[in-house]
């Protein structure tokens, strides 16, 4: 019921934004995009998905990576991402599916699950680095105003807490920590309690990856960072084809801060409304008008839908 309420509120907010800016003005601006420009806008996203799959491939490592193969691993990741982007599960709902599908190719569930969790962590590390870089570029481009400095401090604090919590949880053991919390709350989930030994094996496999394969972990973070940075090309292409002034530094900052906005509103199904409002405010902050801001948001929404359709096939 709460999810439905948030979705309806977001939909109402999006409708209000479109009405405020003016549907006719938005349609006129969107008409500037043809099939060719749209394909160029989608191209960076496809590159991102390939790099993301390779970042996971590095974590999976020998002998399982060579057994599954990159192409099959890419398809497994796409199947999991379909669940992530189409369900209100905070972009983690598809991760168990990835581990399950790896089992179809002979990868033990525990080791497959460990690779999924670790790859998600290295992706998050790269995401935080990208956002921090974007915040620095934002201050460089827009200047060190009180408003910008405050935004940077708040964002850095939230990112540090989130990433620190994730790392500490893995150090302690995600499975063990989950069971401890549930028992303290006097919540008994038979499904998890019956698999306590597997959860502890999962924790040990994750620790082993960090301890014995640090090179792969660093390479995975680097690969994911390149993938996040590739979104800069999508932002640049959208603004370029909308016929507004655009430069690479601003595009980099907008791409990074867009990631922060999208991640902040994951609890709303499809991030409907909240994502568009965030993008609009972001573009206004960089000196673009309302029409460009809401059109940018709608194009990014449409490009995500296109990639989701590709994943489902």
C-alpha positions as a printed Julia matrix, in Angstrom:
313×3 Matrix{Float64}:
  0.0     0.0     0.0
  2.86    2.38    0.88
  4.6     1.59   -2.42
  1.38    2.26   -4.32
  0.93    5.55   -2.5
  4.5     6.64   -3.3
  4.03    5.65   -6.94
  0.79    7.62   -7.25
  2.35   10.63   -5.53
  5.35   10.46   -7.88
  3.09   10.14  -10.91
  1.1    13.16   -9.74
  4.32   15.13   -9.21
  5.57   14.24  -12.69
  2.23   15.27  -14.22
  2.43   18.55  -12.34
  5.97   19.23  -13.56
  5.02   18.58  -17.18
  1.93   20.77  -16.86
  3.94   23.56  -15.21
  6.62   23.6   -17.91
  4.09   23.19  -20.72
  3.4    19.99  -22.71
  3.57   21.86  -26.01
  7.02   23.27  -25.27
  8.27   19.84  -24.24
  6.89   18.16  -27.38
  8.49   20.83  -29.55
 11.85   20.24  -27.89
 11.55   16.45  -28.12
 10.77   16.7   -31.83
 14.37   17.79  -32.34
 15.46   14.19  -31.65
 15.3    11.66  -34.45
 16.23    7.98  -34.67
 19.91    8.7   -35.3
 20.42   10.94  -32.25
 18.45    8.5   -30.06
 20.74    5.63  -31.1
 23.8     7.71  -30.24
 22.27    8.52  -26.87
 21.67    4.81  -26.18
 25.14    3.69  -27.27
 26.95    4.75  -24.06
 24.41    2.82  -21.98
 25.13   -0.37  -23.91
 28.86    0.15  -23.32
 28.12    0.62  -19.62
 26.37   -2.74  -19.45
 29.3    -4.5   -21.12
 31.77   -2.91  -18.69
 29.55   -3.77  -15.72
 29.47   -7.4   -16.78
 33.26   -7.42  -17.13
 33.64   -5.94  -13.64
 31.66   -8.91  -12.29
 33.63  -11.31  -14.53
 36.85  -10.15  -12.83
 35.4   -10.84   -9.38
 34.04  -14.27  -10.33
 37.54  -15.21  -11.44
 39.02  -18.6   -12.26
 37.92  -21.28  -12.68
 34.26  -20.24  -12.7
 34.6   -17.24  -15.03
 36.18  -19.3   -17.79
 33.6   -22.06  -17.23
 30.64  -19.71  -17.63
 32.2   -17.44  -20.28
 31.75  -13.71  -20.64
 28.76  -13.85  -23.01
 26.72  -16.11  -20.72
 27.72  -14.05  -17.7
 26.57  -10.93  -19.54
 23.17  -12.53  -20.19
 22.87  -13.63  -16.55
 23.59  -10.09  -15.43
 21.0    -8.69  -17.83
 18.37  -11.08  -16.46
 19.09   -9.89  -12.94
 19.07   -6.23  -13.97
 15.6    -6.61  -15.49
 14.36   -7.42  -11.99
 16.4    -4.59  -10.48
 15.0    -1.89  -12.76
 11.4    -3.11  -12.92
 10.71   -3.8    -9.25
 10.87   -1.46   -6.22
 13.63   -3.45   -4.47
 16.36   -0.81   -4.26
 18.32   -2.26   -7.19
 19.15   -5.44   -5.25
 16.14   -7.63   -6.0
 17.8    -9.19   -9.03
 21.05  -10.15   -7.26
 19.8   -13.49   -5.85
 18.57  -14.35   -9.34
 22.1   -13.82  -10.7
 23.52  -16.27   -8.16
 20.76  -18.76   -8.94
 21.38  -18.58  -12.69
 25.12  -19.04  -12.2
 24.28  -22.36  -10.57
 22.88  -23.49  -13.92
 26.44  -23.27  -15.28
 28.03  -25.29  -12.5
 28.98  -22.46  -10.14
 28.26  -23.39   -6.49
 25.52  -21.19   -5.02
 27.74  -19.97   -2.18
 30.6   -18.93   -4.46
 28.23  -17.45   -7.02
 26.48  -15.49   -4.28
 29.83  -14.26   -2.93
 30.8   -12.99   -6.38
 27.47  -11.19   -6.74
 27.77   -9.47   -3.34
 31.41   -8.52   -3.89
 30.77   -7.21   -7.4
 27.86   -5.13   -6.09
 30.23   -3.73   -3.46
 32.99   -2.86   -5.93
 30.36   -1.24   -8.16
 29.16    0.8    -5.19
 32.73    1.84   -4.37
 33.19    3.03   -7.95
 29.82    4.78   -7.81
 30.86    6.7    -4.69
 34.17    7.68   -6.3
 32.31    8.89   -9.39
 29.89   10.97   -7.34
 32.73   12.49   -5.29
 34.54   13.4    -8.5
 31.31   14.89   -9.84
 30.86   16.99   -6.7
 34.4    18.34   -7.05
 33.8    19.2   -10.71
 30.5    20.87   -9.8
 32.29   23.19   -7.35
 34.94   23.86  -10.01
 32.34   24.74  -12.67
 29.77   26.6   -10.55
 32.11   28.06   -7.96
 32.53   27.45   -4.2
 29.3    29.11   -3.05
 27.88   28.41    0.42
 25.05   26.41   -1.14
 27.43   24.23   -3.17
 29.79   23.62   -0.25
 26.86   22.61    1.97
 25.57   20.22   -0.71
 29.03   18.67   -1.0
 29.42   18.2     2.76
 25.98   16.62    3.16
 26.53   14.33    0.17
 30.0    13.26    1.31
 28.67   12.51    4.79
 25.81   10.36    3.48
 28.04    8.54    1.01
 30.69    7.85    3.66
 28.09    6.45    6.07
 26.51    4.26    3.42
 29.76    2.87    2.05
 31.27    2.47    5.5
 28.24    0.53    6.67
 28.44   -1.76    3.66
 32.15   -2.5     4.17
 31.72   -3.09    7.93
 28.79   -5.42    7.3
 30.92   -7.53    4.99
 33.79   -7.55    7.46
 31.46   -8.85   10.16
 29.6   -11.08    7.76
 26.36  -10.2     6.0
 24.71  -13.53    6.72
 25.77  -13.62   10.37
 24.8    -9.97   10.88
 21.37  -10.53    9.31
 20.63  -13.48   11.55
 21.87  -11.59   14.63
 19.6    -8.62   13.9
 16.58  -10.84   13.28
 17.16  -12.76   16.52
 17.56   -9.54   18.5
 14.23   -8.4    17.06
 12.77  -11.83   17.95
 11.94  -12.45   14.31
 12.26  -16.07   13.29
 12.54  -16.83    9.59
 12.74  -20.58    9.2
 14.03  -20.28    5.63
 17.14  -18.35    6.75
 17.71  -20.24    9.99
 17.77  -23.54    8.14
 20.49  -22.12    5.9
 22.68  -20.6     8.62
 25.67  -22.75    7.65
 25.37  -21.62    4.02
 25.15  -17.97    5.09
 28.32  -18.37    7.14
 30.02  -20.02    4.17
 28.93  -17.04    2.06
 30.54  -14.67    4.56
 33.77  -16.67    4.49
 33.83  -16.75    0.67
 33.42  -12.96    0.53
 36.28  -12.46    3.01
 38.44  -14.83    0.96
 37.9   -12.77   -2.21
 39.08   -9.59   -0.48
 42.03  -11.32    1.19
 43.32  -13.5    -1.68
 42.28  -11.63   -4.82
 42.91   -7.97   -4.1
 44.18   -7.35   -7.62
 40.86   -8.52   -9.05
 38.97   -6.33   -6.57
 40.96   -3.22   -7.57
 40.57   -4.04  -11.27
 36.83   -4.49  -10.79
 36.49   -1.11   -9.04
 38.44    0.51  -11.9
 36.24   -1.15  -14.52
 33.05   -0.05  -12.8
 34.42    3.48  -12.44
 35.03    3.66  -16.2
 31.49    2.37  -16.7
 30.02    5.1   -14.5
 32.11    7.76  -16.23
 30.82    6.57  -19.61
 27.43    8.04  -18.69
 29.05   11.44  -19.3
 28.77   10.77  -23.04
 25.03   10.13  -22.73
 24.49   13.42  -20.88
 26.61   15.31  -23.4
 24.75   13.75  -26.34
 21.3    14.58  -24.93
 22.16   18.22  -24.3
 23.97   18.53  -27.64
 21.01   17.21  -29.63
 18.65   19.46  -27.67
 20.6    22.33  -29.18
 21.75   23.94  -25.93
 25.3    24.95  -24.93
 27.17   22.0   -23.45
 30.7    21.21  -22.29
 32.42   18.08  -21.0
 33.04   19.23  -17.43
 29.4    20.15  -16.87
 28.3    16.89  -18.51
 30.58   14.92  -16.18
 29.19   16.66  -13.09
 25.58   16.27  -14.24
 26.11   12.56  -14.96
 27.64   11.97  -11.52
 25.0    13.93   -9.63
 22.26   12.2   -11.64
 23.53    8.92  -10.2
 23.26   10.41   -6.7
 19.71   11.6    -7.37
 18.55    8.31   -8.82
 20.04    6.34   -5.94
 18.41    8.63   -3.38
 14.86    7.96   -4.58
 15.07    4.18   -5.1
 12.23    3.6    -2.58
  9.71    5.1    -5.01
  8.62    2.5    -7.6
 10.43    3.37  -10.81
 11.66    6.56   -9.07
  8.71    8.11  -10.91
  8.35   11.85  -10.42
 11.14   12.21   -7.86
 13.84   11.37  -10.41
 12.46   13.87  -12.91
 12.16   16.57  -10.26
 15.75   15.94   -9.18
 17.04   16.13  -12.74
 15.08   19.32  -13.33
 16.57   21.01  -10.27
 20.03   19.77  -11.24
 19.8    21.21  -14.76
 18.44   24.49  -13.38
 21.46   24.64  -11.1
 23.74   24.43  -14.13
 21.95   27.32  -15.82
 19.58   25.48  -18.14
 15.92   26.43  -18.43
 12.9    24.42  -17.27
 12.1    23.04  -20.71
 15.61   21.66  -21.14
 15.56   20.25  -17.6
 12.29   18.33  -17.86
 13.01   17.24  -21.45
 16.41   15.93  -20.34
 14.69   13.99  -17.54
 12.1    12.48  -19.9
 14.74   11.46  -22.46
 16.8     9.74  -19.77
 13.65    7.98  -18.58
 12.94    6.84  -22.14
 16.52    5.69  -22.73
 16.34    3.59  -19.55
 13.12    2.03  -20.8
 14.77    1.2   -24.13
 17.68   -0.54  -22.4
 15.25   -2.41  -20.14
 13.43   -3.65  -23.24
 16.76   -4.81  -24.69
 17.56   -6.64  -21.45
 14.2    -8.42  -21.42
 14.91   -9.82  -24.86
